[in-house]
């Protein structure tokens, strides 16, 4: 790269950076993202559903579940009793939290 293009590159980088910051600010302030809690307690931001109903955006209904958090209730809803679920867990067929 010769010296004549270097200042132009810096000027473009500064302009692109300010444009990027404006886009991030605009998108973040528009409600296109929702905040959620991860199983380890950290907070993060995810894209919101691009849907509105009667002028209202859909928010976060539930945070991200822990691994295998819903295995037992789901299997119970499918008709398995507690002993069968325990056997499936013990045999390594499914993973479940206590």
mmCIF file as gemmi writes it, N, C-alpha and C atoms, coordinates in Angstrom:
data_model
loop_
_atom_site.group_PDB
_atom_site.id
_atom_site.type_symbol
_atom_site.label_atom_id
_atom_site.label_alt_id
_atom_site.label_comp_id
_atom_site.label_asym_id
_atom_site.label_entity_id
_atom_site.label_seq_id
_atom_site.pdbx_PDB_ins_code
_atom_site.Cartn_x
_atom_site.Cartn_y
_atom_site.Cartn_z
_atom_site.occupancy
_atom_site.B_iso_or_equiv
_atom_site.pdbx_formal_charge
_atom_site.auth_seq_id
_atom_site.auth_asym_id
_atom_site.pdbx_PDB_model_num
ATOM 1 N N . UNK Axp A 1 ? 0.856 -1.173 0 1 0 ? 1 A 1
ATOM 2 C CA . UNK Axp A 1 ? 0 0 0 1 0 ? 1 A 1
ATOM 3 C C . UNK Axp A 1 ? 0.898 1.231 0 1 0 ? 1 A 1
ATOM 4 N N . UNK Axp A 2 ? 0.644 2.165 -0.918 1 0 ? 2 A 1
ATOM 5 C CA . UNK Axp A 2 ? 1.467 3.359 -0.947 1 0 ? 2 A 1
ATOM 6 C C . UNK Axp A 2 ? 0.906 4.421 -0.002 1 0 ? 2 A 1
ATOM 7 N N . UNK Axp A 3 ? 1.693 5.453 0.268 1 0 ? 3 A 1
ATOM 8 C CA . UNK Axp A 3 ? 1.314 6.483 1.22 1 0 ? 3 A 1
ATOM 9 C C . UNK Axp A 3 ? 0.122 7.314 0.791 1 0 ? 3 A 1
ATOM 10 N N . UNK Axp A 4 ? -0.2 7.354 -0.51 1 0 ? 4 A 1
ATOM 11 C CA . UNK Axp A 4 ? -1.283 8.216 -0.975 1 0 ? 4 A 1
ATOM 12 C C . UNK Axp A 4 ? -2.665 7.663 -0.613 1 0 ? 4 A 1
ATOM 13 N N . UNK Axp A 5 ? -2.795 6.361 -0.438 1 0 ? 5 A 1
ATOM 14 C CA . UNK Axp A 5 ? -4.113 5.805 -0.121 1 0 ? 5 A 1
ATOM 15 C C . UNK Axp A 5 ? -4.326 5.645 1.375 1 0 ? 5 A 1
ATOM 16 N N . UNK Axp A 6 ? -3.247 5.707 2.172 1 0 ? 6 A 1
ATOM 17 C CA . UNK Axp A 6 ? -3.371 5.474 3.612 1 0 ? 6 A 1
ATOM 18 C C . UNK Axp A 6 ? -4.288 6.492 4.295 1 0 ? 6 A 1
ATOM 19 N N . UNK Axp A 7 ? -4.117 7.815 4.072 1 0 ? 7 A 1
ATOM 20 C CA . UNK Axp A 7 ? -5.033 8.76 4.731 1 0 ? 7 A 1
ATOM 21 C C . UNK Axp A 7 ? -6.491 8.568 4.294 1 0 ? 7 A 1
ATOM 22 N N . UNK Axp A 8 ? -6.692 8.223 3.028 1 0 ? 8 A 1
ATOM 23 C CA . UNK Axp A 8 ? -8.043 7.98 2.543 1 0 ? 8 A 1
ATOM 24 C C . UNK Axp A 8 ? -8.657 6.777 3.273 1 0 ? 8 A 1
ATOM 25 N N . UNK Axp A 9 ? -7.85 5.745 3.491 1 0 ? 9 A 1
ATOM 26 C CA . UNK Axp A 9 ? -8.332 4.565 4.2 1 0 ? 9 A 1
ATOM 27 C C . UNK Axp A 9 ? -8.736 4.921 5.625 1 0 ? 9 A 1
ATOM 28 N N . UNK Axp A 10 ? -7.938 5.723 6.3 1 0 ? 10 A 1
ATOM 29 C CA . UNK Axp A 10 ? -8.27 6.14 7.662 1 0 ? 10 A 1
ATOM 30 C C . UNK Axp A 10 ? -9.546 6.981 7.694 1 0 ? 10 A 1
ATOM 31 N N . UNK Axp A 11 ? -9.683 7.879 6.725 1 0 ? 11 A 1
ATOM 32 C CA . UNK Axp A 11 ? -10.888 8.709 6.669 1 0 ? 11 A 1
ATOM 33 C C . UNK Axp A 11 ? -12.121 7.839 6.431 1 0 ? 11 A 1
ATOM 34 N N . UNK Axp A 12 ? -12.024 6.871 5.545 1 0 ? 12 A 1
ATOM 35 C CA . UNK Axp A 12 ? -13.159 5.987 5.282 1 0 ? 12 A 1
ATOM 36 C C . UNK Axp A 12 ? -13.469 5.124 6.502 1 0 ? 12 A 1
ATOM 37 N N . UNK Axp A 13 ? -12.439 4.646 7.174 1 0 ? 13 A 1
ATOM 38 C CA . UNK Axp A 13 ? -12.654 3.815 8.364 1 0 ? 13 A 1
ATOM 39 C C . UNK Axp A 13 ? -13.381 4.61 9.448 1 0 ? 13 A 1
ATOM 40 N N . UNK Axp A 14 ? -13.003 5.855 9.637 1 0 ? 14 A 1
ATOM 41 C CA . UNK Axp A 14 ? -13.668 6.686 10.642 1 0 ? 14 A 1
ATOM 42 C C . UNK Axp A 14 ? -15.124 6.919 10.261 1 0 ? 14 A 1
ATOM 43 N N . UNK Axp A 15 ? -15.383 7.178 8.973 1 0 ? 15 A 1
ATOM 44 C CA . UNK Axp A 15 ? -16.755 7.407 8.533 1 0 ? 15 A 1
ATOM 45 C C . UNK Axp A 15 ? -17.577 6.128 8.652 1 0 ? 15 A 1
ATOM 46 N N . UNK Axp A 16 ? -17.015 5.009 8.218 1 0 ? 16 A 1
ATOM 47 C CA . UNK Axp A 16 ? -17.724 3.735 8.303 1 0 ? 16 A 1
ATOM 48 C C . UNK Axp A 16 ? -18.008 3.391 9.759 1 0 ? 16 A 1
ATOM 49 N N . UNK Axp A 17 ? -17.069 3.682 10.636 1 0 ? 17 A 1
ATOM 50 C CA . UNK Axp A 17 ? -17.259 3.389 12.049 1 0 ? 17 A 1
ATOM 51 C C . UNK Axp A 17 ? -18.409 4.214 12.627 1 0 ? 17 A 1
ATOM 52 N N . UNK Axp A 18 ? -18.491 5.497 12.269 1 0 ? 18 A 1
ATOM 53 C CA . UNK Axp A 18 ? -19.582 6.328 12.786 1 0 ? 18 A 1
ATOM 54 C C . UNK Axp A 18 ? -20.924 5.894 12.199 1 0 ? 18 A 1
ATOM 55 N N . UNK Axp A 19 ? -20.931 5.466 10.951 1 0 ? 19 A 1
ATOM 56 C CA . UNK Axp A 19 ? -22.159 4.944 10.341 1 0 ? 19 A 1
ATOM 57 C C . UNK Axp A 19 ? -22.576 3.671 11.058 1 0 ? 19 A 1
ATOM 58 N N . UNK Axp A 20 ? -21.623 2.782 11.33 1 0 ? 20 A 1
ATOM 59 C CA . UNK Axp A 20 ? -21.926 1.537 12.035 1 0 ? 20 A 1
ATOM 60 C C . UNK Axp A 20 ? -22.481 1.817 13.424 1 0 ? 20 A 1
ATOM 61 N N . UNK Axp A 21 ? -21.876 2.767 14.14 1 0 ? 21 A 1
ATOM 62 C CA . UNK Axp A 21 ? -22.377 3.111 15.482 1 0 ? 21 A 1
ATOM 63 C C . UNK Axp A 21 ? -23.799 3.649 15.393 1 0 ? 21 A 1
ATOM 64 N N . UNK Axp A 22 ? -24.087 4.473 14.385 1 0 ? 22 A 1
ATOM 65 C CA . UNK Axp A 22 ? -25.433 5.011 14.24 1 0 ? 22 A 1
ATOM 66 C C . UNK Axp A 22 ? -26.429 3.891 13.951 1 0 ? 22 A 1
ATOM 67 N N . UNK Axp A 23 ? -26.051 2.953 13.083 1 0 ? 23 A 1
ATOM 68 C CA . UNK Axp A 23 ? -26.94 1.838 12.751 1 0 ? 23 A 1
ATOM 69 C C . UNK Axp A 23 ? -27.211 1.002 13.995 1 0 ? 23 A 1
ATOM 70 N N . UNK Axp A 24 ? -26.164 0.691 14.751 1 0 ? 24 A 1
ATOM 71 C CA . UNK Axp A 24 ? -26.342 -0.097 15.977 1 0 ? 24 A 1
ATOM 72 C C . UNK Axp A 24 ? -27.244 0.65 16.945 1 0 ? 24 A 1
ATOM 73 N N . UNK Axp A 25 ? -27.018 1.946 17.141 1 0 ? 25 A 1
ATOM 74 C CA . UNK Axp A 25 ? -27.86 2.737 18.048 1 0 ? 25 A 1
ATOM 75 C C . UNK Axp A 25 ? -29.305 2.743 17.568 1 0 ? 25 A 1
ATOM 76 N N . UNK Axp A 26 ? -29.512 2.951 16.282 1 0 ? 26 A 1
ATOM 77 C CA . UNK Axp A 26 ? -30.867 3.041 15.73 1 0 ? 26 A 1
ATOM 78 C C . UNK Axp A 26 ? -31.608 1.708 15.868 1 0 ? 26 A 1
ATOM 79 N N . UNK Axp A 27 ? -30.928 0.631 15.541 1 0 ? 27 A 1
ATOM 80 C CA . UNK Axp A 27 ? -31.555 -0.689 15.638 1 0 ? 27 A 1
ATOM 81 C C . UNK Axp A 27 ? -31.829 -1.032 17.103 1 0 ? 27 A 1
ATOM 82 N N . UNK Axp A 28 ? -30.87 -0.753 17.982 1 0 ? 28 A 1
ATOM 83 C CA . UNK Axp A 28 ? -31.046 -1.071 19.406 1 0 ? 28 A 1
ATOM 84 C C . UNK Axp A 28 ? -32.179 -0.262 20.021 1 0 ? 28 A 1
ATOM 85 N N . UNK Axp A 29 ? -32.362 0.978 19.611 1 0 ? 29 A 1
ATOM 86 C CA . UNK Axp A 29 ? -33.406 1.815 20.206 1 0 ? 29 A 1
ATOM 87 C C . UNK Axp A 29 ? -34.775 1.604 19.562 1 0 ? 29 A 1
ATOM 88 N N . UNK Axp A 30 ? -34.843 0.779 18.536 1 0 ? 30 A 1
ATOM 89 C CA . UNK Axp A 30 ? -36.105 0.589 17.829 1 0 ? 30 A 1
ATOM 90 C C . UNK Axp A 30 ? -36.932 -0.568 18.371 1 0 ? 30 A 1
ATOM 91 N N . UNK Axp A 31 ? -36.399 -1.305 19.342 1 0 ? 31 A 1
ATOM 92 C CA . UNK Axp A 31 ? -37.145 -2.426 19.893 1 0 ? 31 A 1
ATOM 93 C C . UNK Axp A 31 ? -36.979 -3.712 19.117 1 0 ? 31 A 1
ATOM 94 N N . UNK Axp A 32 ? -35.981 -3.786 18.251 1 0 ? 32 A 1
ATOM 95 C CA . UNK Axp A 32 ? -35.754 -4.993 17.465 1 0 ? 32 A 1
ATOM 96 C C . UNK Axp A 32 ? -34.977 -6.056 18.235 1 0 ? 32 A 1
ATOM 97 N N . UNK Axp A 33 ? -34.576 -5.758 19.474 1 0 ? 33 A 1
ATOM 98 C CA . UNK Axp A 33 ? -33.847 -6.714 20.289 1 0 ? 33 A 1
ATOM 99 C C . UNK Axp A 33 ? -34.521 -6.87 21.641 1 0 ? 33 A 1
ATOM 100 N N . UNK Axp A 34 ? -34.381 -8.046 22.223 1 0 ? 34 A 1
ATOM 101 C CA . UNK Axp A 34 ? -34.928 -8.327 23.541 1 0 ? 34 A 1
ATOM 102 C C . UNK Axp A 34 ? -33.815 -8.846 24.434 1 0 ? 34 A 1
ATOM 103 N N . UNK Axp A 35 ? -33.881 -8.515 25.706 1 0 ? 35 A 1
ATOM 104 C CA . UNK Axp A 35 ? -32.897 -8.973 26.669 1 0 ? 35 A 1
ATOM 105 C C . UNK Axp A 35 ? -33.391 -10.258 27.328 1 0 ? 35 A 1
ATOM 106 N N . UNK Axp A 36 ? -32.491 -11.251 27.455 1 0 ? 36 A 1
ATOM 107 C CA . UNK Axp A 36 ? -32.846 -12.507 28.106 1 0 ? 36 A 1
ATOM 108 C C . UNK Axp A 36 ? -31.755 -12.886 29.102 1 0 ? 36 A 1
ATOM 109 N N . UNK Axp A 37 ? -32.099 -13.79 30.01 1 0 ? 37 A 1
ATOM 110 C CA . UNK Axp A 37 ? -31.137 -14.338 30.963 1 0 ? 37 A 1
ATOM 111 C C . UNK Axp A 37 ? -30.764 -15.743 30.515 1 0 ? 37 A 1
ATOM 112 N N . UNK Axp A 38 ? -29.475 -16.033 30.535 1 0 ? 38 A 1
ATOM 113 C CA . UNK Axp A 38 ? -28.993 -17.364 30.202 1 0 ? 38 A 1
ATOM 114 C C . UNK Axp A 38 ? -28.998 -18.227 31.464 1 0 ? 38 A 1
ATOM 115 N N . UNK Axp A 39 ? -28.953 -19.549 31.323 1 0 ? 39 A 1
ATOM 116 C CA . UNK Axp A 39 ? -28.994 -20.422 32.502 1 0 ? 39 A 1
ATOM 117 C C . UNK Axp A 39 ? -27.904 -20.143 33.535 1 0 ? 39 A 1
ATOM 118 N N . UNK Axp A 40 ? -26.751 -19.619 33.106 1 0 ? 40 A 1
ATOM 119 C CA . UNK Axp A 40 ? -25.679 -19.329 34.062 1 0 ? 40 A 1
ATOM 120 C C . UNK Axp A 40 ? -25.823 -17.955 34.707 1 0 ? 40 A 1
ATOM 121 N N . UNK Axp A 41 ? -26.919 -17.251 34.409 1 0 ? 41 A 1
ATOM 122 C CA . UNK Axp A 41 ? -27.186 -15.955 35.025 1 0 ? 41 A 1
ATOM 123 C C . UNK Axp A 41 ? -26.77 -14.749 34.206 1 0 ? 41 A 1
ATOM 124 N N . UNK Axp A 42 ? -25.978 -14.965 33.159 1 0 ? 42 A 1
ATOM 125 C CA . UNK Axp A 42 ? -25.571 -13.832 32.315 1 0 ? 42 A 1
ATOM 126 C C . UNK Axp A 42 ? -26.764 -13.307 31.533 1 0 ? 42 A 1
ATOM 127 N N . UNK Axp A 43 ? -26.718 -12.027 31.197 1 0 ? 43 A 1
ATOM 128 C CA . UNK Axp A 43 ? -27.73 -11.397 30.355 1 0 ? 43 A 1
ATOM 129 C C . UNK Axp A 43 ? -27.16 -11.265 28.949 1 0 ? 43 A 1
ATOM 130 N N . UNK Axp A 44 ? -28.036 -11.39 27.964 1 0 ? 44 A 1
ATOM 131 C CA . UNK Axp A 44 ? -27.629 -11.173 26.582 1 0 ? 44 A 1
ATOM 132 C C . UNK Axp A 44 ? -28.808 -10.592 25.816 1 0 ? 44 A 1
ATOM 133 N N . UNK Axp A 45 ? -28.551 -10.209 24.599 1 0 ? 45 A 1
ATOM 134 C CA . UNK Axp A 45 ? -29.575 -9.6 23.758 1 0 ? 45 A 1
ATOM 135 C C . UNK Axp A 45 ? -29.762 -10.479 22.53 1 0 ? 45 A 1
ATOM 136 N N . UNK Axp A 46 ? -31.014 -10.701 22.156 1 0 ? 46 A 1
ATOM 137 C CA . UNK Axp A 46 ? -31.338 -11.498 20.973 1 0 ? 46 A 1
ATOM 138 C C . UNK Axp A 46 ? -32.268 -10.701 20.072 1 0 ? 46 A 1
ATOM 139 N N . UNK Axp A 47 ? -32.313 -11.021 18.788 1 0 ? 47 A 1
ATOM 140 C CA . UNK Axp A 47 ? -33.266 -10.34 17.906 1 0 ? 47 A 1
ATOM 141 C C . UNK Axp A 47 ? -34.698 -10.674 18.321 1 0 ? 47 A 1
ATOM 142 N N . UNK Axp A 48 ? -35.542 -9.677 18.339 1 0 ? 48 A 1
ATOM 143 C CA . UNK Axp A 48 ? -36.95 -9.883 18.663 1 0 ? 48 A 1
ATOM 144 C C . UNK Axp A 48 ? -37.696 -10.394 17.433 1 0 ? 48 A 1
ATOM 145 N N . UNK Axp A 49 ? -38.831 -10.987 17.672 1 0 ? 49 A 1
ATOM 146 C CA . UNK Axp A 49 ? -39.655 -11.412 16.54 1 0 ? 49 A 1
ATOM 147 C C . UNK Axp A 49 ? -40.092 -10.184 15.748 1 0 ? 49 A 1
ATOM 148 N N . UNK Axp A 50 ? -40.03 -10.239 14.435 1 0 ? 50 A 1
ATOM 149 C CA . UNK Axp A 50 ? -40.403 -9.076 13.631 1 0 ? 50 A 1
ATOM 150 C C . UNK Axp A 50 ? -41.922 -9.001 13.412 1 0 ? 50 A 1
ATOM 151 N N . UNK Axp A 51 ? -42.669 -9.222 14.474 1 0 ? 51 A 1
ATOM 152 C CA . UNK Axp A 51 ? -44.131 -9.23 14.377 1 0 ? 51 A 1
ATOM 153 C C . UNK Axp A 51 ? -44.737 -8.236 15.351 1 0 ? 51 A 1
ATOM 154 N N . UNK Axp A 52 ? -45.826 -7.65 14.94 1 0 ? 52 A 1
ATOM 155 C CA . UNK Axp A 52 ? -46.608 -6.79 15.818 1 0 ? 52 A 1
ATOM 156 C C . UNK Axp A 52 ? -48.056 -7.22 15.723 1 0 ? 52 A 1
ATOM 157 N N . UNK Axp A 53 ? -48.764 -7.076 16.83 1 0 ? 53 A 1
ATOM 158 C CA . UNK Axp A 53 ? -50.189 -7.356 16.829 1 0 ? 53 A 1
ATOM 159 C C . UNK Axp A 53 ? -50.874 -6.206 17.561 1 0 ? 53 A 1
ATOM 160 N N . UNK Axp A 54 ? -51.727 -5.508 16.848 1 0 ? 54 A 1
ATOM 161 C CA . UNK Axp A 54 ? -52.428 -4.353 17.403 1 0 ? 54 A 1
ATOM 162 C C . UNK Axp A 54 ? -51.447 -3.311 17.939 1 0 ? 54 A 1
ATOM 163 N N . UNK Axp A 55 ? -50.322 -3.144 17.211 1 0 ? 55 A 1
ATOM 164 C CA . UNK Axp A 55 ? -49.332 -2.14 17.575 1 0 ? 55 A 1
ATOM 165 C C . UNK Axp A 55 ? -48.379 -2.55 18.678 1 0 ? 55 A 1
ATOM 166 N N . UNK Axp A 56 ? -48.464 -3.777 19.157 1 0 ? 56 A 1
ATOM 167 C CA . UNK Axp A 56 ? -47.588 -4.243 20.232 1 0 ? 56 A 1
ATOM 168 C C . UNK Axp A 56 ? -46.634 -5.311 19.718 1 0 ? 56 A 1
ATOM 169 N N . UNK Axp A 57 ? -45.372 -5.171 20.092 1 0 ? 57 A 1
ATOM 170 C CA . UNK Axp A 57 ? -44.367 -6.18 19.748 1 0 ? 57 A 1
ATOM 171 C C . UNK Axp A 57 ? -44.429 -7.316 20.757 1 0 ? 57 A 1
ATOM 172 N N . UNK Axp A 58 ? -44.07 -8.506 20.294 1 0 ? 58 A 1
ATOM 173 C CA . UNK Axp A 58 ? -43.987 -9.65 21.181 1 0 ? 58 A 1
ATOM 174 C C . UNK Axp A 58 ? -42.675 -9.568 21.951 1 0 ? 58 A 1
ATOM 175 N N . UNK Axp A 59 ? -42.732 -9.731 23.249 1 0 ? 59 A 1
ATOM 176 C CA . UNK Axp A 59 ? -41.539 -9.695 24.081 1 0 ? 59 A 1
ATOM 177 C C . UNK Axp A 59 ? -41.062 -11.104 24.392 1 0 ? 59 A 1
ATOM 178 N N . UNK Axp A 60 ? -40.159 -11.178 25.315 1 0 ? 60 A 1
ATOM 179 C CA . UNK Axp A 60 ? -39.634 -12.466 25.756 1 0 ? 60 A 1
ATOM 180 C C . UNK Axp A 60 ? -40.651 -13.095 26.7 1 0 ? 60 A 1
ATOM 181 N N . UNK Axp A 61 ? -41.054 -14.31 26.393 1 0 ? 61 A 1
ATOM 182 C CA . UNK Axp A 61 ? -42.014 -15.02 27.245 1 0 ? 61 A 1
ATOM 183 C C . UNK Axp A 61 ? -41.29 -15.803 28.324 1 0 ? 61 A 1
ATOM 184 N N . UNK Axp A 62 ? -40.219 -16.499 27.954 1 0 ? 62 A 1
ATOM 185 C CA . UNK Axp A 62 ? -39.432 -17.3 28.89 1 0 ? 62 A 1
ATOM 186 C C . UNK Axp A 62 ? -37.954 -17.114 28.591 1 0 ? 62 A 1
ATOM 187 N N . UNK Axp A 63 ? -37.139 -17.215 29.627 1 0 ? 63 A 1
ATOM 188 C CA . UNK Axp A 63 ? -35.696 -17.21 29.413 1 0 ? 63 A 1
ATOM 189 C C . UNK Axp A 63 ? -35.26 -18.575 28.89 1 0 ? 63 A 1
ATOM 190 N N . UNK Axp A 64 ? -34.028 -18.663 28.467 1 0 ? 64 A 1
ATOM 191 C CA . UNK Axp A 64 ? -33.481 -19.909 27.928 1 0 ? 64 A 1
ATOM 192 C C . UNK Axp A 64 ? -33.467 -20.956 29.047 1 0 ? 64 A 1
ATOM 193 N N . UNK Axp A 65 ? -34.019 -22.141 28.797 1 0 ? 65 A 1
ATOM 194 C CA . UNK Axp A 65 ? -34.024 -23.166 29.849 1 0 ? 65 A 1
ATOM 195 C C . UNK Axp A 65 ? -32.643 -23.799 30.026 1 0 ? 65 A 1
ATOM 196 N N . UNK Axp A 66 ? -32.442 -24.385 31.193 1 0 ? 66 A 1
ATOM 197 C CA . UNK Axp A 66 ? -31.229 -25.17 31.406 1 0 ? 66 A 1
ATOM 198 C C . UNK Axp A 66 ? -31.321 -26.444 30.584 1 0 ? 66 A 1
ATOM 199 N N . UNK Axp A 67 ? -30.187 -27.07 30.325 1 0 ? 67 A 1
ATOM 200 C CA . UNK Axp A 67 ? -30.161 -28.309 29.565 1 0 ? 67 A 1
ATOM 201 C C . UNK Axp A 67 ? -31.011 -29.354 30.279 1 0 ? 67 A 1
ATOM 202 N N . UNK Axp A 68 ? -31.936 -29.96 29.569 1 0 ? 68 A 1
ATOM 203 C CA . UNK Axp A 68 ? -32.795 -31.047 30.049 1 0 ? 68 A 1
ATOM 204 C C . UNK Axp A 68 ? -33.737 -30.625 31.173 1 0 ? 68 A 1
ATOM 205 N N . UNK Axp A 69 ? -33.967 -29.334 31.314 1 0 ? 69 A 1
ATOM 206 C CA . UNK Axp A 69 ? -34.832 -28.829 32.388 1 0 ? 69 A 1
ATOM 207 C C . UNK Axp A 69 ? -36.272 -29.332 32.269 1 0 ? 69 A 1
ATOM 208 N N . UNK Axp A 70 ? -36.756 -29.505 31.068 1 0 ? 70 A 1
ATOM 209 C CA . UNK Axp A 70 ? -38.166 -29.864 30.873 1 0 ? 70 A 1
ATOM 210 C C . UNK Axp A 70 ? -38.391 -31.332 30.494 1 0 ? 70 A 1
ATOM 211 N N . UNK Axp A 71 ? -37.36 -32.148 30.601 1 0 ? 71 A 1
ATOM 212 C CA . UNK Axp A 71 ? -37.488 -33.548 30.188 1 0 ? 71 A 1
ATOM 213 C C . UNK Axp A 71 ? -38.554 -34.282 30.988 1 0 ? 71 A 1
ATOM 214 N N . UNK Axp A 72 ? -38.477 -34.207 32.302 1 0 ? 72 A 1
ATOM 215 C CA . UNK Axp A 72 ? -39.425 -34.948 33.141 1 0 ? 72 A 1
ATOM 216 C C . UNK Axp A 72 ? -40.87 -34.492 32.928 1 0 ? 72 A 1
ATOM 217 N N . UNK Axp A 73 ? -41.158 -33.173 32.963 1 0 ? 73 A 1
ATOM 218 C CA . UNK Axp A 73 ? -42.553 -32.768 32.727 1 0 ? 73 A 1
ATOM 219 C C . UNK Axp A 73 ? -43.061 -33.158 31.336 1 0 ? 73 A 1
ATOM 220 N N . UNK Axp A 74 ? -42.186 -33.07 30.337 1 0 ? 74 A 1
ATOM 221 C CA . UNK Axp A 74 ? -42.59 -33.409 28.983 1 0 ? 74 A 1
ATOM 222 C C . UNK Axp A 74 ? -42.916 -34.897 28.867 1 0 ? 74 A 1
ATOM 223 N N . UNK Axp A 75 ? -42.054 -35.747 29.412 1 0 ? 75 A 1
ATOM 224 C CA . UNK Axp A 75 ? -42.321 -37.182 29.37 1 0 ? 75 A 1
ATOM 225 C C . UNK Axp A 75 ? -43.568 -37.537 30.177 1 0 ? 75 A 1
ATOM 226 N N . UNK Axp A 76 ? -43.793 -36.85 31.271 1 0 ? 76 A 1
ATOM 227 C CA . UNK Axp A 76 ? -45.011 -37.09 32.062 1 0 ? 76 A 1
ATOM 228 C C . UNK Axp A 76 ? -46.249 -36.725 31.248 1 0 ? 76 A 1
ATOM 229 N N . UNK Axp A 77 ? -46.174 -35.623 30.515 1 0 ? 77 A 1
ATOM 230 C CA . UNK Axp A 77 ? -47.306 -35.235 29.654 1 0 ? 77 A 1
ATOM 231 C C . UNK Axp A 77 ? -47.551 -36.267 28.561 1 0 ? 77 A 1
ATOM 232 N N . UNK Axp A 78 ? -46.496 -36.959 28.135 1 0 ? 78 A 1
ATOM 233 C CA . UNK Axp A 78 ? -46.637 -37.983 27.102 1 0 ? 78 A 1
ATOM 234 C C . UNK Axp A 78 ? -47.106 -39.324 27.66 1 0 ? 78 A 1
ATOM 235 N N . UNK Axp A 79 ? -47.299 -39.385 28.985 1 0 ? 79 A 1
ATOM 236 C CA . UNK Axp A 79 ? -47.864 -40.585 29.585 1 0 ? 79 A 1
ATOM 237 C C . UNK Axp A 79 ? -46.889 -41.468 30.338 1 0 ? 79 A 1
ATOM 238 N N . UNK Axp A 80 ? -45.628 -41.091 30.414 1 0 ? 80 A 1
ATOM 239 C CA . UNK Axp A 80 ? -44.659 -41.882 31.17 1 0 ? 80 A 1
ATOM 240 C C . UNK Axp A 80 ? -44.835 -41.601 32.658 1 0 ? 80 A 1
ATOM 241 N N . UNK Axp A 81 ? -44.745 -42.649 33.493 1 0 ? 81 A 1
ATOM 242 C CA . UNK Axp A 81 ? -44.819 -42.412 34.937 1 0 ? 81 A 1
ATOM 243 C C . UNK Axp A 81 ? -43.403 -42.163 35.47 1 0 ? 81 A 1
ATOM 244 N N . UNK Axp A 82 ? -43.286 -41.787 36.744 1 0 ? 82 A 1
ATOM 245 C CA . UNK Axp A 82 ? -41.998 -41.403 37.325 1 0 ? 82 A 1
ATOM 246 C C . UNK Axp A 82 ? -40.986 -42.541 37.263 1 0 ? 82 A 1
ATOM 247 N N . UNK Axp A 83 ? -41.424 -43.776 37.482 1 0 ? 83 A 1
ATOM 248 C CA . UNK Axp A 83 ? -40.504 -44.915 37.451 1 0 ? 83 A 1
ATOM 249 C C . UNK Axp A 83 ? -39.939 -45.128 36.045 1 0 ? 83 A 1
ATOM 250 N N . UNK Axp A 84 ? -40.786 -44.99 35.029 1 0 ? 84 A 1
ATOM 251 C CA . UNK Axp A 84 ? -40.316 -45.145 33.646 1 0 ? 84 A 1
ATOM 252 C C . UNK Axp A 84 ? -39.327 -44.04 33.278 1 0 ? 84 A 1
ATOM 253 N N . UNK Axp A 85 ? -39.618 -42.833 33.717 1 0 ? 85 A 1
ATOM 254 C CA . UNK Axp A 85 ? -38.724 -41.708 33.426 1 0 ? 85 A 1
ATOM 255 C C . UNK Axp A 85 ? -37.376 -41.93 34.109 1 0 ? 85 A 1
ATOM 256 N N . UNK Axp A 86 ? -37.397 -42.379 35.381 1 0 ? 86 A 1
ATOM 257 C CA . UNK Axp A 86 ? -36.151 -42.653 36.092 1 0 ? 86 A 1
ATOM 258 C C . UNK Axp A 86 ? -35.333 -43.729 35.375 1 0 ? 86 A 1
ATOM 259 N N . UNK Axp A 87 ? -36.01 -44.739 34.854 1 0 ? 87 A 1
ATOM 260 C CA . UNK Axp A 87 ? -35.321 -45.809 34.128 1 0 ? 87 A 1
ATOM 261 C C . UNK Axp A 87 ? -34.687 -45.273 32.845 1 0 ? 87 A 1
ATOM 262 N N . UNK Axp A 88 ? -35.42 -44.432 32.114 1 0 ? 88 A 1
ATOM 263 C CA . UNK Axp A 88 ? -34.874 -43.829 30.882 1 0 ? 88 A 1
ATOM 264 C C . UNK Axp A 88 ? -33.65 -42.975 31.193 1 0 ? 88 A 1
ATOM 265 N N . UNK Axp A 89 ? -33.706 -42.24 32.288 1 0 ? 89 A 1
ATOM 266 C CA . UNK Axp A 89 ? -32.557 -41.414 32.686 1 0 ? 89 A 1
ATOM 267 C C . UNK Axp A 89 ? -31.382 -42.306 33.079 1 0 ? 89 A 1
ATOM 268 N N . UNK Axp A 90 ? -31.662 -43.329 33.889 1 0 ? 90 A 1
ATOM 269 C CA . UNK Axp A 90 ? -30.603 -44.242 34.347 1 0 ? 90 A 1
ATOM 270 C C . UNK Axp A 90 ? -29.952 -44.978 33.178 1 0 ? 90 A 1
ATOM 271 N N . UNK Axp A 91 ? -30.739 -45.332 32.177 1 0 ? 91 A 1
ATOM 272 C CA . UNK Axp A 91 ? -30.201 -46.038 30.998 1 0 ? 91 A 1
ATOM 273 C C . UNK Axp A 91 ? -29.507 -45.107 30.014 1 0 ? 91 A 1
ATOM 274 N N . UNK Axp A 92 ? -29.567 -43.812 30.265 1 0 ? 92 A 1
ATOM 275 C CA . UNK Axp A 92 ? -28.916 -42.856 29.376 1 0 ? 92 A 1
ATOM 276 C C . UNK Axp A 92 ? -29.691 -42.564 28.116 1 0 ? 92 A 1
ATOM 277 N N . UNK Axp A 93 ? -30.958 -42.957 28.087 1 0 ? 93 A 1
ATOM 278 C CA . UNK Axp A 93 ? -31.79 -42.711 26.9 1 0 ? 93 A 1
ATOM 279 C C . UNK Axp A 93 ? -32.126 -41.225 26.796 1 0 ? 93 A 1
ATOM 280 N N . UNK Axp A 94 ? -32.411 -40.596 27.94 1 0 ? 94 A 1
ATOM 281 C CA . UNK Axp A 94 ? -32.705 -39.169 28.002 1 0 ? 94 A 1
ATOM 282 C C . UNK Axp A 94 ? -31.886 -38.538 29.107 1 0 ? 94 A 1
ATOM 283 N N . UNK Axp A 95 ? -31.717 -37.253 29.039 1 0 ? 95 A 1
ATOM 284 C CA . UNK Axp A 95 ? -31.064 -36.495 30.109 1 0 ? 95 A 1
ATOM 285 C C . UNK Axp A 95 ? -32.134 -35.706 30.841 1 0 ? 95 A 1
ATOM 286 N N . UNK Axp A 96 ? -32 -35.594 32.145 1 0 ? 96 A 1
ATOM 287 C CA . UNK Axp A 96 ? -32.99 -34.857 32.931 1 0 ? 96 A 1
ATOM 288 C C . UNK Axp A 96 ? -32.321 -34.268 34.161 1 0 ? 96 A 1
ATOM 289 N N . UNK Axp A 97 ? -32.846 -33.139 34.591 1 0 ? 97 A 1
ATOM 290 C CA . UNK Axp A 97 ? -32.404 -32.539 35.852 1 0 ? 97 A 1
ATOM 291 C C . UNK Axp A 97 ? -33.308 -33.039 36.962 1 0 ? 97 A 1
ATOM 292 N N . UNK Axp A 98 ? -32.869 -32.975 38.153 1 0 ? 98 A 1
ATOM 293 C CA . UNK Axp A 98 ? -33.683 -33.429 39.294 1 0 ? 98 A 1
ATOM 294 C C . UNK Axp A 98 ? -34.58 -32.345 39.769 1 0 ? 98 A 1
